[in-house]
Amino acid sequence: MSASNARTASNPLTVLRVVWRLLFVILLGMSGVLLWRAFDTTSQPGSPDRLPVHQTVPDFRLLAHSGQAFGRIWVANFVFTRCPGVCPLLSSRMAQLQTRLEETDQPSIRLVSFSVDPEWDTPQRLSGYADRYSADASRWVFLTGELSVVQPLVRDGFQLAMMNAPPEGSHTSHGQPKRLEQIVHSDRFVLVDPEFRIRAYYRGDETAVVERVMRDIEILRHEYPPVR
């Protein structure tokens, strides 16, 4: 058999190997997508008329700058008043959400901002911060409290990142704040239903986050009709 004939005879095997390699790459890619979806913490759609149910937020006691309780459906985020990074953007997004809720006449929906720097963020400081974003105290509540309560609540209750544990000897004392780089927190917004079940996560820095939250609130309102 000539070399030319040998190459021709081997072509079907070569083609088969190429096909199998392509199938392997495709399957590997599909597996990667499935794993990404499984571990992605942003909102994932359920059925068109129902949101998925994540974990339940445990009961907690914290101080509100306004003293107001929050309503049946609520949206949470995590900020601190001295934050030089993403917090101004997150609070601006929450202010936009407040406006949209007012425009669509949804008084039963509450907004809740948790301070991740509670040793510095007193109710008085949070009140001043709220004024910067024209927060309506009857709708948008800012919460603070003991770090020993806030940090487990964020990490274990909301399943989100938070780090506010400075090295030994560098803790807040005599009213002096920690260094800002010692405070790390999530940029997520969280949609919570009346049973304290988390129904969706959102990236707070996304341009479309307000519309996404509004869409999902409308879905939840069908599960939990508003009480006027």
N, C-alpha and C positions, 0 to 999 in steps of 0.2 A: 504494500500500500504506500502510495506516495505521501510526502509530508503534507501536500495540499489536501489530499483525501482525509488524512488523519485529523487535520484542523477542522474540516467540514464535519467529520463524524463526532467531534467533541463539542461542536456548537450547541446542540440541544442541552447538554449538561451544563454548559456555561450559562445559557439562557435561564435554565432552571435555578442555578445558584443565584443569579441576579434577582430573579423573581422572589426567591425565599428571603434574600437579604432585604428587598424592598418591603415585603410583608412584615419582617421582623422590625424594621424601622417604624413602620406604620403602627404596629401593635405597641411598640415601646412609647411612641408619641401619645397614643390613646391612654396608656397606663399613666403617663405623666400628667395628662389633663385630669384624669379621675382622682389622682392623689392630690393635685392642686385644689380641686373642688372640695375634697374631703377636709383639707386643713385650712382653707381660706376662711378668714374670720369676717369678711364682708358679707353683706346681705345676699342670700341665695333665694331665688324664687321658689315658692311652693306651687300649689295650684293657682290659677288666675284669681280665685276668690278666697284663698287662705294662705297665710304666711306660715313658714316653719316655726316650730317651737324649740328654742334652745334651753339652757338651764334657767333655774329660778333664782332670782335675787333674794338673799335672805333678809329678814327684818333687820332694821337698823335704827339707831337714834343719833341724829346729828342736829346741829344748830342751823336754823335758816335766818338769813339776814332780815327777812321780812316777817318771819313768824307764820307764814302761810303754809298750809298743807298742799300737796299736789294732787292732781286729779286722777281720773280713771286710767286714761292712756297717757303715757309721758315719754319724753325724749331726754336722755341724759348725755352730758359730755363732761370732760375733765380738764380743768384749767387751773391757773393760779395767777394772782394779781400782779406779781413781779415778772411774769414770764416774758422773755424777750423774743421768743421763737414763734411757735405756731399758735399760741393762745389767742392773740388778737384776731387771727383769721378765723379760728374756731368760734370765737365769741361773735364775730361779724356774721358768720353763717347762722348762728343761733338767733341773732337779731333779725336776719332775713326771714328765718322760719317763723319767728314771732309775728312779723308783718303779714306773712302769707296766711297764718292762722286767723289773724284779725280780719283780713280781706275776705276769707271764706266763712266767717262767722262760726268759729269752732271754740267756744269758750271753755269747754270741758277738757281740752288738751292742755297739759302742763309741760313746761320745760324746766329741767333740773341740771344745774351746773355744780359739780363737786369740786371743791378745792383739793388739790394734791399737795398743797403746802399749808396744811391746817395750823401748824404752829405759828405761822406768820399771819395767815388770813383770818383775822377776827371778823365777826359779823359787821363791824363798822367799816373795815377795809373792803369787805365784799360789797357793802352798800355803795361805797364810792365807785367801785369798779362797775357795778350794775348801772349806775347813773351814766357812765361813759358810753354805754350801749343802749341807753333808753329802755332799759328792762322794765316791763310792767310787773310790779311786785305781785299782782293777783294772778299772773300766769307763769312768770319766769322766776324760779327760786334758786338762790345760791346757798349751798350747804358747806359747813365746816364742822370741825369737831376734833376729837383726839386722834392723833396719828395712828395709835394702836387700833382704832376702829376703822378709820378711812382706808388704810393700806390693805388690810385683809379683805375689806369690802370690794375694793377695786380689783384686786388680784384674784380672789377666790369667788366672789359673788358675780362680778361682771366678766371674769376671766380675761382681764386686760393687764397690760404691762404698767407697773408703777414702781419707781425706785426713789425712796426718800429716806435713806439710811446712811448718813455720813460716817466717815471713819471715827474711831474712838477719840473723844476729846474735842470734836469739832461741831458738837451739837449746838442748837440755839440756846443762848443764855442771856439774861438781862436784856431781852428784846432785840438782840442782834440776830439777823437772819442768816440762814445757811447760804453757802455759795450756790449760785443758780445751777452750776453744772452738776450739783449733787441731787437735783430733782429731775427725774425722767418719767414721762407718762405717755399714754396712748393718745392718738388723735381721733379715735373712733367716736361716732355718735351711736347711741343704743336706743332702740325702740322697745318699750316695755308695756305689757298689757296690764289690765286691772288685777290680774292674779300674780303680778310680779314676775311673770315669765318673759324672758328676753325673746323677742320675735325677729329682730334684724339688727345687724351691725352695718355701719357705713363709714367710709373714710371721710372725715370731716373736712379735708382739704380739697375734695373733689368739687369742681364747678357745679355739677348737677345734683349735689347732695340734697339741697332743699327740696327740689322737685321729687327726688326719689323718696324722701321721707314723707312728703305730702301724699304721694301715691299710696304708700304702705299704710299711712294713717287712715286713708279712706277705706282700705280693705279691712282694717281692724274695726272701724266704726260699724261695719256690717255684723261683726261678731259681737260687739259691745255697743249697742245704740246709745248715743249720748243722753245724759240726764241733765235737763235744764233746771 
